[in-house]
C-alpha cells in the first residue's frame, strides 16, 4: 500500500537515496543514519536495510550517484578533441560542482563508505578513466599519461577542497574561476627556455 509521501513498493532504494541526499545537504554527514533516512522517506525503520546493510553502504550509494553526475557535467563541457588549455575549463566545472553540491562532494570523497561496493567502485572508475582519457588526448605521446592525469586530478581536487574549506577566495564565481584557471595553467605551462650562454673569448684572443 503506498505511503502518504508517495513511496511505492519498488522504488524504496531511490527513495532512500533521495532522502539521504536531502539530509546531507541540510546537516552534512552528522545527521545521516538509516533511521533518519527511513523517517525522511516515510517508511519503517527497518525498510532501508532491504537495500543498505549499514550507513557506509548508504553513503556508497549516494557517492555513486555523485560520481555519475560529475562525470556527466564534465562530459557535457568537454571540447572534442580537448587541447591543454581546455583542461582549465574542465577544472572550473569540477570545482563548481563541489561548491554547488558541497555535502554530496564530501560524501563522494571524504565520508566513510563501503570499499567493496561494486556500484560505487564502477562509478568511480568511470570518472577516473574519463580524466585519464582527457589528459591523454590533450597531451598525445608526451610522458606518462597516467601520472600526468593523477597530477592534474590532484591539483583540481585540492582546489575544490581548498575552496570548500574557505582557504581560497570563493566570494564570487568569477574569483573561483580565475583562481582555478590560473593554477591549472601554471601547472601545465611549459618550463621557460634556459637562457643562452656565451663563452667569453680567452685572454689575448679576439671574438
N, C-alpha and C positions, 0 to 999 in steps of 0.2 A: 504494500500500500504506500503511495507516495507520502512523503513528509510535507509539512506545511511550508518548508523553504524551497520546495521544488525538487528535492532529491528524489531520484528514482533508482530502483534496483538496476544495476548495470553501469551506472556512472559514478559509483562510490569512489573509485580511485581518483577520478578527475575532480570530484567534489572535495576530497581531502587535500589534494594538491592546491586547489584554488584557495581553500581555507588557510592552508599553511602559508601561502604567499601573502595573503591579507594580514595574517598575524605577524609575519616577518616585517612587513612594511610598517606596521603600527608600533611594534615593540622590539624590533630586532630579534635576535635569537633567544633572548631571555624568557619570553613568554611562550615559546613554541614547545608543545608537547602533543602527544597523540590524544590525550584527554581534551586539551584545549581545541585541537582540530575537530574532534568529534562534536564539541559544543558548538563551534562556529558552523560546522556543516549541518547541524541539526540531526545527528544520528546518535545511536547508542555509543556508550564509552568504549565498547569492545569492537565496534564496526570497523574502525581503521585498521585493526590488526589483521583483517582479511587480506590486506594488500601490503602492509608495512609491519615488519617484525618489531621494529623499535624506532626511536627518534632518528637514529643515524640513517636508517633505510628511508624514512620520510624525507630527510634533508637530501639524500641522494636523488630521490625522485624530483625534488624541486631543482637541484643543481643540473640535472639532465635537461630539464626544460630550459634553464638559463643558457646552457652551452648551445643548444639548438637555436635559441633566439639570437644570441650573439653572433653565431656563425651566419645566420640569415641576414643580420644587419650588415656584417662585413661583406658578404657576397653581393648584397644589393648595392653597395658603394664601390665595389671593385671595378676599376677600369680593365679593359682587356685589349692587349696584354698590359700588365702594370709596369711602370717604369720605377726606378729607385725613388724618385721624388713623390710618387703616388703613395708610397708607404706612409708618409707623413699624414696624408688624408685619411688613410685607413686607421692609423693610430688615433686620430681625433675621434673617429667613430667608436673605437674601443673605449676610450676614456669617457666619452659622453654617455655610453651605455652604463658604465659604472656609476656615474654621477646621477643618472636618471633612475637607476634601479639599485641603490646602494645596499639594501638588505639582501636582495637576490644575488648581487655580485659577491657579497661576503659569504652567502650560503654556498656559492659555487666554489669559492677558493679559500675560505677561512673556517667554515663550520666543520666540526667532526662529521664524517659520513661513513658509509659502508664501503670499504675498499673493494669488496667482492661484488658490488652491484654492477651487473652487466650493462644495464641501460645507461647508467652514469658513465661507465668506462667507455662505452661505444660513442656516446655524445662528446666526451672529452677528446677522444681520439680523432673524431671528425674535425674538431676545432684545431687541434694540433697539426693535423695533416694539411688543413687549409692554410695555416700560417706558413708552414714549410713550402707549400706549393707557390704561394705568392712570392716569397723571398727567392725561391729557386728561379721563378720566371723573371723576376726583376733583375736578378744578377746571374745570368746564364754563364756557366763554365768558369765561375770565379770562386776559388776556395772551397771550403766545406759548407754546403748549403744547410745542413742540419745545425751546425754550430752557429752559422750566421742567423738562422731562424730563431735559435734559442736566445742569442744576444738581443735581437730585435724585440722578441716577445718579452724578455726580462725587462728591457727598458720601458716598453709601453705598459706592461703590467705594474711595474714600480711607479710609473707616473700616475696610473689610475689610483693606486692606494695612497700615494702622497697627496693627491687632491682630495680623496675621500677623508683622509685623516687631518685635513686642514694644514698640511705642511707646505702646500703651494697655493698660490692665489687662485681661487675659484669663484671670485666675486661676480664675474660676468662670463658668459660663454666665450666671448672673444679673448679674454685673458687666458682661459684654459686652452683654446685652440692655438693661440700664439706660443704658449709655453711648450705644448706638445710638439708642434711642428718644428720649433727651434731645436728641441732636444733630439728628435729623430734625425733631422738634417745634420746636426753636429756629429752624431754617431756615424752616419753613412757618408759624410763628406770625405772625398779622397784626401790623403795626407798631403800637406803642402810640399811642393817640389824643393829638394835640397838646393841651397844656393850654390851657384857655380863658383869654384875657387880657381884662382890663377896662381901660377908658380912664379915667384919673383926671380928675375934673372940673377945668375951668380955674380958675385963681385967681379968687376973688370970686364964684364960682357955687356953687350947691348941687347935690348929686347928685340 
